[in-house]
Structure formats: structure tokens, C-alpha cells
Amino acid sequence: MGQQVELGVCGEMGGRRLEALALLGLGIRRLSITPVSVGPIKELVRKVDLGEITAAMNGWLASPPPDMRAALSAWATERGIEHE
């Protein structure tokens, strides 16, 4: 069996709340972001149930919605998670 490789994301994508939420749902736990993004992303991480977003993302990947961003945005809104 192969080794597990730790994966991280570096760049602007991890510093935007909706994209960071999607990355968390995909199992990414290492985000390298700009200093100005640290506070908002830390707040997001504290509010998200990782098991719940992972299950939702797995469902969307198995049966893609017509608009993934809209589905993710609605999911966050329903849980009171700021994503803008």
C-alpha cells in the first residue's frame, strides 16, 4: 500500500472563505494564506463541522449540483456561516 501524502494549498484560494470551505470539505487541512486572511479563515474553521462539510462535499462530488458554488453557499448560509 502507498504512503499517505500530506497536501496543502498555497495561494489566494485558501484565503477566500467560500473556497476555503470547499477545501476543508475535500480534506485539505493546511492552507498557506496571506496575513490579512488569517483572522477570517480561523473564524470560519472554528464554525465549521468538518465531518458535516466533508459529507456534504462527498455527496456533491458523487452527484454534482448544477452550480457547486451556489450549493456550497446555501449550505453555509443555512448554518449561519459567513462565506462572502
PDB file as gemmi writes it, atoms N, CA and C in Angstrom:
CRYST1    1.000    1.000    1.000  90.00  90.00  90.00 P 1                      
ATOM      1  N   MET A   1       0.851  -1.171   0.000  1.00  0.00           N  
ATOM      2  CA  MET A   1       0.000   0.000   0.000  1.00  0.00           C  
ATOM      3  C   MET A   1       0.897   1.234   0.000  1.00  0.00           C  
ATOM      4  N   GLY A   2       0.495   2.282  -0.687  1.00  0.00           N  
ATOM      5  CA  GLY A   2       1.281   3.508  -0.811  1.00  0.00           C  
ATOM      6  C   GLY A   2       1.243   4.347   0.453  1.00  0.00           C  
ATOM      7  N   GLN A   3       2.179   5.239   0.537  1.00  0.00           N  
ATOM      8  CA  GLN A   3       2.241   6.169   1.657  1.00  0.00           C  
ATOM      9  C   GLN A   3       1.197   7.253   1.510  1.00  0.00           C  
ATOM     10  N   GLN A   4       0.715   7.724   2.642  1.00  0.00           N  
ATOM     11  CA  GLN A   4      -0.167   8.878   2.606  1.00  0.00           C  
ATOM     12  C   GLN A   4       0.700  10.125   2.499  1.00  0.00           C  
ATOM     13  N   VAL A   5       0.254  11.055   1.699  1.00  0.00           N  
ATOM     14  CA  VAL A   5       0.985  12.298   1.492  1.00  0.00           C  
ATOM     15  C   VAL A   5       0.132  13.442   2.025  1.00  0.00           C  
ATOM     16  N   GLU A   6       0.740  14.267   2.858  1.00  0.00           N  
ATOM     17  CA  GLU A   6       0.032  15.433   3.366  1.00  0.00           C  
ATOM     18  C   GLU A   6      -0.009  16.488   2.272  1.00  0.00           C  
ATOM     19  N   LEU A   7      -1.184  17.045   2.050  1.00  0.00           N  
ATOM     20  CA  LEU A   7      -1.386  18.005   0.978  1.00  0.00           C  
ATOM     21  C   LEU A   7      -1.813  19.339   1.567  1.00  0.00           C  
ATOM     22  N   GLY A   8      -1.264  20.402   1.047  1.00  0.00           N  
ATOM     23  CA  GLY A   8      -1.643  21.741   1.465  1.00  0.00           C  
ATOM     24  C   GLY A   8      -1.916  22.594   0.239  1.00  0.00           C  
ATOM     25  N   VAL A   9      -2.533  23.739   0.471  1.00  0.00           N  
ATOM     26  CA  VAL A   9      -2.838  24.672  -0.611  1.00  0.00           C  
ATOM     27  C   VAL A   9      -2.216  26.015  -0.250  1.00  0.00           C  
ATOM     28  N   CYS A  10      -1.501  26.575  -1.190  1.00  0.00           N  
ATOM     29  CA  CYS A  10      -0.861  27.869  -1.008  1.00  0.00           C  
ATOM     30  C   CYS A  10      -1.417  28.824  -2.062  1.00  0.00           C  
ATOM     31  N   GLY A  11      -1.812  30.004  -1.637  1.00  0.00           N  
ATOM     32  CA  GLY A  11      -2.295  30.985  -2.595  1.00  0.00           C  
ATOM     33  C   GLY A  11      -3.596  31.613  -2.158  1.00  0.00           C  
ATOM     34  N   GLU A  12      -4.131  32.424  -3.034  1.00  0.00           N  
ATOM     35  CA  GLU A  12      -5.333  33.196  -2.714  1.00  0.00           C  
ATOM     36  C   GLU A  12      -6.557  32.334  -2.455  1.00  0.00           C  
ATOM     37  N   MET A  13      -6.651  31.185  -3.086  1.00  0.00           N  
ATOM     38  CA  MET A  13      -7.850  30.350  -2.948  1.00  0.00           C  
ATOM     39  C   MET A  13      -8.133  30.011  -1.485  1.00  0.00           C  
ATOM     40  N   GLY A  14      -7.119  29.655  -0.740  1.00  0.00           N  
ATOM     41  CA  GLY A  14      -7.306  29.294   0.661  1.00  0.00           C  
ATOM     42  C   GLY A  14      -7.671  30.462   1.545  1.00  0.00           C  
ATOM     43  N   GLY A  15      -7.478  31.674   1.066  1.00  0.00           N  
ATOM     44  CA  GLY A  15      -7.787  32.864   1.841  1.00  0.00           C  
ATOM     45  C   GLY A  15      -9.170  33.423   1.593  1.00  0.00           C  
ATOM     46  N   ARG A  16      -9.908  32.818   0.682  1.00  0.00           N  
ATOM     47  CA  ARG A  16     -11.291  33.244   0.428  1.00  0.00           C  
ATOM     48  C   ARG A  16     -12.219  32.262   1.126  1.00  0.00           C  
ATOM     49  N   ARG A  17     -13.182  32.794   1.848  1.00  0.00           N  
ATOM     50  CA  ARG A  17     -13.999  31.968   2.746  1.00  0.00           C  
ATOM     51  C   ARG A  17     -14.731  30.822   2.036  1.00  0.00           C  
ATOM     52  N   LEU A  18     -15.401  31.078   0.946  1.00  0.00           N  
ATOM     53  CA  LEU A  18     -16.155  30.012   0.284  1.00  0.00           C  
ATOM     54  C   LEU A  18     -15.208  28.947  -0.267  1.00  0.00           C  
ATOM     55  N   GLU A  19     -14.114  29.372  -0.858  1.00  0.00           N  
ATOM     56  CA  GLU A  19     -13.145  28.423  -1.398  1.00  0.00           C  
ATOM     57  C   GLU A  19     -12.475  27.635  -0.275  1.00  0.00           C  
ATOM     58  N   ALA A  20     -12.168  28.306   0.843  1.00  0.00           N  
ATOM     59  CA  ALA A  20     -11.586  27.608   1.987  1.00  0.00           C  
ATOM     60  C   ALA A  20     -12.557  26.559   2.519  1.00  0.00           C  
ATOM     61  N   LEU A  21     -13.838  26.879   2.538  1.00  0.00           N  
ATOM     62  CA  LEU A  21     -14.851  25.925   2.974  1.00  0.00           C  
ATOM     63  C   LEU A  21     -14.847  24.691   2.075  1.00  0.00           C  
ATOM     64  N   ALA A  22     -14.770  24.910   0.771  1.00  0.00           N  
ATOM     65  CA  ALA A  22     -14.716  23.782  -0.169  1.00  0.00           C  
ATOM     66  C   ALA A  22     -13.457  22.945   0.064  1.00  0.00           C  
ATOM     67  N   LEU A  23     -12.328  23.598   0.271  1.00  0.00           N  
ATOM     68  CA  LEU A  23     -11.080  22.877   0.512  1.00  0.00           C  
ATOM     69  C   LEU A  23     -11.162  22.052   1.792  1.00  0.00           C  
ATOM     70  N   LEU A  24     -11.756  22.614   2.836  1.00  0.00           N  
ATOM     71  CA  LEU A  24     -11.941  21.866   4.072  1.00  0.00           C  
ATOM     72  C   LEU A  24     -12.811  20.637   3.825  1.00  0.00           C  
ATOM     73  N   GLY A  25     -13.846  20.799   3.018  1.00  0.00           N  
ATOM     74  CA  GLY A  25     -14.720  19.678   2.681  1.00  0.00           C  
ATOM     75  C   GLY A  25     -14.028  18.591   1.882  1.00  0.00           C  
ATOM     76  N   LEU A  26     -12.978  18.976   1.182  1.00  0.00           N  
ATOM     77  CA  LEU A  26     -12.191  18.000   0.409  1.00  0.00           C  
ATOM     78  C   LEU A  26     -11.102  17.337   1.249  1.00  0.00           C  
ATOM     79  N   GLY A  27     -10.976  17.765   2.500  1.00  0.00           N  
ATOM     80  CA  GLY A  27      -9.990  17.158   3.380  1.00  0.00           C  
ATOM     81  C   GLY A  27      -8.680  17.915   3.487  1.00  0.00           C  
ATOM     82  N   ILE A  28      -8.593  19.068   2.857  1.00  0.00           N  
ATOM     83  CA  ILE A  28      -7.381  19.882   2.942  1.00  0.00           C  
ATOM     84  C   ILE A  28      -7.361  20.554   4.311  1.00  0.00           C  
ATOM     85  N   ARG A  29      -6.277  20.365   5.050  1.00  0.00           N  
ATOM     86  CA  ARG A  29      -6.183  20.942   6.389  1.00  0.00           C  
ATOM     87  C   ARG A  29      -5.030  21.929   6.523  1.00  0.00           C  
ATOM     88  N   ARG A  30      -4.240  22.079   5.478  1.00  0.00           N  
ATOM     89  CA  ARG A  30      -3.120  23.026   5.509  1.00  0.00           C  
ATOM     90  C   ARG A  30      -3.342  24.083   4.443  1.00  0.00           C  
ATOM     91  N   LEU A  31      -3.589  25.297   4.892  1.00  0.00           N  
ATOM     92  CA  LEU A  31      -3.794  26.416   3.983  1.00  0.00           C  
ATOM     93  C   LEU A  31      -2.715  27.455   4.262  1.00  0.00           C  
ATOM     94  N   SER A  32      -1.969  27.828   3.257  1.00  0.00           N  
ATOM     95  CA  SER A  32      -0.984  28.883   3.367  1.00  0.00           C  
ATOM     96  C   SER A  32      -1.613  30.128   2.748  1.00  0.00           C  
ATOM     97  N   ILE A  33      -1.877  31.126   3.578  1.00  0.00           N  
ATOM     98  CA  ILE A  33      -2.649  32.283   3.130  1.00  0.00           C  
ATOM     99  C   ILE A  33      -1.951  33.574   3.538  1.00  0.00           C  
ATOM    100  N   THR A  34      -2.436  34.670   2.991  1.00  0.00           N  
ATOM    101  CA  THR A  34      -1.872  35.979   3.328  1.00  0.00           C  
ATOM    102  C   THR A  34      -2.244  36.340   4.775  1.00  0.00           C  
ATOM    103  N   PRO A  35      -1.421  37.141   5.419  1.00  0.00           N  
ATOM    104  CA  PRO A  35      -1.701  37.517   6.813  1.00  0.00           C  
ATOM    105  C   PRO A  35      -3.082  38.150   7.020  1.00  0.00           C  
ATOM    106  N   VAL A  36      -3.546  38.933   6.078  1.00  0.00           N  
ATOM    107  CA  VAL A  36      -4.849  39.588   6.223  1.00  0.00           C  
ATOM    108  C   VAL A  36      -6.002  38.573   6.236  1.00  0.00           C  
ATOM    109  N   SER A  37      -5.794  37.397   5.681  1.00  0.00           N  
ATOM    110  CA  SER A  37      -6.837  36.368   5.613  1.00  0.00           C  
ATOM    111  C   SER A  37      -6.874  35.467   6.839  1.00  0.00           C  
ATOM    112  N   VAL A  38      -5.851  35.517   7.669  1.00  0.00           N  
ATOM    113  CA  VAL A  38      -5.756  34.584   8.793  1.00  0.00           C  
ATOM    114  C   VAL A  38      -6.963  34.684   9.723  1.00  0.00           C  
ATOM    115  N   GLY A  39      -7.327  35.869  10.150  1.00  0.00           N  
ATOM    116  CA  GLY A  39      -8.450  36.033  11.079  1.00  0.00           C  
ATOM    117  C   GLY A  39      -9.764  35.485  10.537  1.00  0.00           C  
ATOM    118  N   PRO A  40     -10.184  35.925   9.339  1.00  0.00           N  
ATOM    119  CA  PRO A  40     -11.451  35.418   8.800  1.00  0.00           C  
ATOM    120  C   PRO A  40     -11.458  33.903   8.571  1.00  0.00           C  
ATOM    121  N   ILE A  41     -10.333  33.340   8.151  1.00  0.00           N  
ATOM    122  CA  ILE A  41     -10.298  31.897   7.887  1.00  0.00           C  
ATOM    123  C   ILE A  41     -10.277  31.121   9.208  1.00  0.00           C  
ATOM    124  N   LYS A  42      -9.573  31.633  10.222  1.00  0.00           N  
ATOM    125  CA  LYS A  42      -9.614  30.989  11.540  1.00  0.00           C  
ATOM    126  C   LYS A  42     -11.038  30.967  12.079  1.00  0.00           C  
ATOM    127  N   GLU A  43     -11.747  32.071  11.906  1.00  0.00           N  
ATOM    128  CA  GLU A  43     -13.140  32.139  12.354  1.00  0.00           C  
ATOM    129  C   GLU A  43     -13.988  31.097  11.617  1.00  0.00           C  
ATOM    130  N   LEU A  44     -13.787  30.983  10.323  1.00  0.00           N  
ATOM    131  CA  LEU A  44     -14.516  30.001   9.520  1.00  0.00           C  
ATOM    132  C   LEU A  44     -14.239  28.588  10.024  1.00  0.00           C  
ATOM    133  N   VAL A  45     -12.977  28.263  10.228  1.00  0.00           N  
ATOM    134  CA  VAL A  45     -12.599  26.918  10.663  1.00  0.00           C  
ATOM    135  C   VAL A  45     -13.244  26.587  12.008  1.00  0.00           C  
ATOM    136  N   ARG A  46     -13.313  27.552  12.887  1.00  0.00           N  
ATOM    137  CA  ARG A  46     -13.922  27.317  14.203  1.00  0.00           C  
ATOM    138  C   ARG A  46     -15.427  27.057  14.117  1.00  0.00           C  
ATOM    139  N   LYS A  47     -16.079  27.602  13.117  1.00  0.00           N  
ATOM    140  CA  LYS A  47     -17.532  27.455  12.991  1.00  0.00           C  
ATOM    141  C   LYS A  47     -17.962  26.203  12.230  1.00  0.00           C  
ATOM    142  N   VAL A  48     -17.054  25.631  11.447  1.00  0.00           N  
ATOM    143  CA  VAL A  48     -17.426  24.534  10.557  1.00  0.00           C  
ATOM    144  C   VAL A  48     -17.315  23.184  11.260  1.00  0.00           C  
ATOM    145  N   ASP A  49     -18.339  22.373  11.086  1.00  0.00           N  
ATOM    146  CA  ASP A  49     -18.274  20.976  11.499  1.00  0.00           C  
ATOM    147  C   ASP A  49     -17.615  20.231  10.338  1.00  0.00           C  
ATOM    148  N   LEU A  50     -16.358  19.836  10.527  1.00  0.00           N  
ATOM    149  CA  LEU A  50     -15.602  19.234   9.420  1.00  0.00           C  
ATOM    150  C   LEU A  50     -16.246  17.952   8.901  1.00  0.00           C  
ATOM    151  N   GLY A  51     -16.816  17.161   9.784  1.00  0.00           N  
ATOM    152  CA  GLY A  51     -17.500  15.942   9.341  1.00  0.00           C  
ATOM    153  C   GLY A  51     -18.691  16.254   8.463  1.00  0.00           C  
ATOM    154  N   GLU A  52     -19.418  17.297   8.822  1.00  0.00           N  
ATOM    155  CA  GLU A  52     -20.609  17.682   8.064  1.00  0.00           C  
ATOM    156  C   GLU A  52     -20.249  18.241   6.685  1.00  0.00           C  
ATOM    157  N   ILE A  53     -19.237  19.115   6.620  1.00  0.00           N  
ATOM    158  CA  ILE A  53     -18.869  19.671   5.314  1.00  0.00           C  
ATOM    159  C   ILE A  53     -18.232  18.603   4.444  1.00  0.00           C  
ATOM    160  N   THR A  54     -17.501  17.682   5.047  1.00  0.00           N  
ATOM    161  CA  THR A  54     -16.899  16.591   4.274  1.00  0.00           C  
ATOM    162  C   THR A  54     -17.991  15.706   3.679  1.00  0.00           C  
ATOM    163  N   ALA A  55     -19.003  15.376   4.465  1.00  0.00           N  
ATOM    164  CA  ALA A  55     -20.108  14.558   3.965  1.00  0.00           C  
ATOM    165  C   ALA A  55     -20.856  15.279   2.847  1.00  0.00           C  
ATOM    166  N   ALA A  56     -21.088  16.571   3.030  1.00  0.00           N  
ATOM    167  CA  ALA A  56     -21.784  17.346   2.000  1.00  0.00           C  
ATOM    168  C   ALA A  56     -20.965  17.381   0.717  1.00  0.00           C  
ATOM    169  N   MET A  57     -19.668  17.640   0.847  1.00  0.00           N  
ATOM    170  CA  MET A  57     -18.815  17.705  -0.339  1.00  0.00           C  
ATOM    171  C   MET A  57     -18.760  16.357  -1.050  1.00  0.00           C  
ATOM    172  N   ASN A  58     -18.670  15.279  -0.290  1.00  0.00           N  
ATOM    173  CA  ASN A  58     -18.663  13.944  -0.906  1.00  0.00           C  
ATOM    174  C   ASN A  58     -19.958  13.693  -1.679  1.00  0.00           C  
ATOM    175  N   GLY A  59     -21.071  14.137  -1.119  1.00  0.00           N  
ATOM    176  CA  GLY A  59     -22.349  13.994  -1.805  1.00  0.00           C  
ATOM    177  C   GLY A  59     -22.398  14.794  -3.095  1.00  0.00           C  
ATOM    178  N   TRP A  60     -21.905  16.025  -3.043  1.00  0.00           N  
ATOM    179  CA  TRP A  60     -21.896  16.866  -4.243  1.00  0.00           C  
ATOM    180  C   TRP A  60     -20.964  16.314  -5.305  1.00  0.00           C  
ATOM    181  N   LEU A  61     -19.849  15.735  -4.878  1.00  0.00           N  
ATOM    182  CA  LEU A  61     -18.919  15.163  -5.859  1.00  0.00           C  
ATOM    183  C   LEU A  61     -19.495  13.904  -6.489  1.00  0.00           C  
ATOM    184  N   ALA A  62     -20.257  13.134  -5.716  1.00  0.00           N  
ATOM    185  CA  ALA A  62     -20.880  11.920  -6.245  1.00  0.00           C  
ATOM    186  C   ALA A  62     -22.023  12.245  -7.196  1.00  0.00           C  
ATOM    187  N   SER A  63     -22.737  13.316  -6.900  1.00  0.00           N  
ATOM    188  CA  SER A  63     -23.869  13.739  -7.724  1.00  0.00           C  
ATOM    189  C   SER A  63     -23.823  15.263  -7.820  1.00  0.00           C  
ATOM    190  N   PRO A  64     -23.016  15.787  -8.744  1.00  0.00           N  
ATOM    191  CA  PRO A  64     -22.780  17.241  -8.799  1.00  0.00           C  
ATOM    192  C   PRO A  64     -24.049  18.064  -8.998  1.00  0.00           C  
ATOM    193  N   PRO A  65     -24.169  19.120  -8.196  1.00  0.00           N  
ATOM    194  CA  PRO A  65     -25.287  20.039  -8.397  1.00  0.00           C  
ATOM    195  C   PRO A  65     -25.029  20.879  -9.646  1.00  0.00           C  
ATOM    196  N   PRO A  66     -26.063  21.515 -10.183  1.00  0.00           N  
ATOM    197  CA  PRO A  66     -25.869  22.350 -11.367  1.00  0.00           C  
ATOM    198  C   PRO A  66     -24.882  23.495 -11.122  1.00  0.00           C  
ATOM    199  N   ASP A  67     -24.837  23.998  -9.892  1.00  0.00           N  
ATOM    200  CA  ASP A  67     -23.945  25.105  -9.543  1.00  0.00           C  
ATOM    201  C   ASP A  67     -23.328  24.802  -8.182  1.00  0.00           C  
ATOM    202  N   MET A  68     -22.090  24.325  -8.177  1.00  0.00           N  
ATOM    203  CA  MET A  68     -21.416  23.934  -6.939  1.00  0.00           C  
ATOM    204  C   MET A  68     -21.262  25.119  -5.983  1.00  0.00           C  
ATOM    205  N   ARG A  69     -20.908  26.286  -6.521  1.00  0.00           N  
ATOM    206  CA  ARG A  69     -20.752  27.471  -5.664  1.00  0.00           C  
ATOM    207  C   ARG A  69     -22.070  27.811  -4.970  1.00  0.00           C  
ATOM    208  N   ALA A  70     -23.167  27.737  -5.699  1.00  0.00           N  
ATOM    209  CA  ALA A  70     -24.476  28.049  -5.118  1.00  0.00           C  
ATOM    210  C   ALA A  70     -24.834  27.027  -4.037  1.00  0.00           C  
ATOM    211  N   ALA A  71     -24.555  25.760  -4.278  1.00  0.00           N  
ATOM    212  CA  ALA A  71     -24.840  24.714  -3.291  1.00  0.00           C  
ATOM    213  C   ALA A  71     -24.016  24.929  -2.023  1.00  0.00           C  
ATOM    214  N   LEU A  72     -22.752  25.222  -2.192  1.00  0.00           N  
ATOM    215  CA  LEU A  72     -21.868  25.455  -1.055  1.00  0.00           C  
ATOM    216  C   LEU A  72     -22.283  26.713  -0.295  1.00  0.00           C  
ATOM    217  N   SER A  73     -22.633  27.739  -1.027  1.00  0.00           N  
ATOM    218  CA  SER A  73     -23.083  28.987  -0.422  1.00  0.00           C  
ATOM    219  C   SER A  73     -24.372  28.780   0.376  1.00  0.00           C  
ATOM    220  N   ALA A  74     -25.320  28.043  -0.184  1.00  0.00           N  
ATOM    221  CA  ALA A  74     -26.581  27.760   0.512  1.00  0.00           C  
ATOM    222  C   ALA A  74     -26.319  26.931   1.769  1.00  0.00           C  
ATOM    223  N   TRP A  75     -25.421  25.953   1.674  1.00  0.00           N  
ATOM    224  CA  TRP A  75     -25.063  25.123   2.826  1.00  0.00           C  
ATOM    225  C   TRP A  75     -24.539  26.005   3.954  1.00  0.00           C  
ATOM    226  N   ALA A  76     -23.631  26.922   3.623  1.00  0.00           N  
ATOM    227  CA  ALA A  76     -23.045  27.815   4.625  1.00  0.00           C  
ATOM    228  C   ALA A  76     -24.104  28.750   5.217  1.00  0.00           C  
ATOM    229  N   THR A  77     -24.944  29.315   4.368  1.00  0.00           N  
ATOM    230  CA  THR A  77     -25.984  30.232   4.825  1.00  0.00           C  
ATOM    231  C   THR A  77     -26.934  29.540   5.795  1.00  0.00           C  
ATOM    232  N   GLU A  78     -27.325  28.302   5.483  1.00  0.00           N  
ATOM    233  CA  GLU A  78     -28.233  27.539   6.350  1.00  0.00           C  
ATOM    234  C   GLU A  78     -27.640  27.323   7.739  1.00  0.00           C  
ATOM    235  N   ARG A  79     -26.326  27.345   7.850  1.00  0.00           N  
ATOM    236  CA  ARG A  79     -25.646  27.104   9.122  1.00  0.00           C  
ATOM    237  C   ARG A  79     -25.123  28.388   9.763  1.00  0.00           C  
ATOM    238  N   GLY A  80     -25.480  29.517   9.181  1.00  0.00           N  
ATOM    239  CA  GLY A  80     -25.058  30.795   9.741  1.00  0.00           C  
ATOM    240  C   GLY A  80     -23.568  31.053   9.615  1.00  0.00           C  
ATOM    241  N   ILE A  81     -22.950  30.462   8.580  1.00  0.00           N  
ATOM    242  CA  ILE A  81     -21.524  30.625   8.349  1.00  0.00           C  
ATOM    243  C   ILE A  81     -21.315  31.693   7.295  1.00  0.00           C  
ATOM    244  N   GLU A  82     -20.651  32.775   7.683  1.00  0.00           N  
ATOM    245  CA  GLU A  82     -20.358  33.849   6.723  1.00  0.00           C  
ATOM    246  C   GLU A  82     -19.385  33.312   5.674  1.00  0.00           C  
ATOM    247  N   HIS A  83     -19.688  33.561   4.409  1.00  0.00           N  
ATOM    248  CA  HIS A  83     -18.860  32.990   3.344  1.00  0.00           C  
ATOM    249  C   HIS A  83     -18.528  34.002   2.249  1.00  0.00           C  
ATOM    250  N   GLU A  84     -18.864  35.238   2.439  1.00  0.00           N  
ATOM    251  CA  GLU A  84     -18.577  36.269   1.444  1.00  0.00           C  
ATOM    252  C   GLU A  84     -17.232  36.891   1.696  1.00  0.00           C  
TER     253      GLU A  84                                                      
END                                                                             
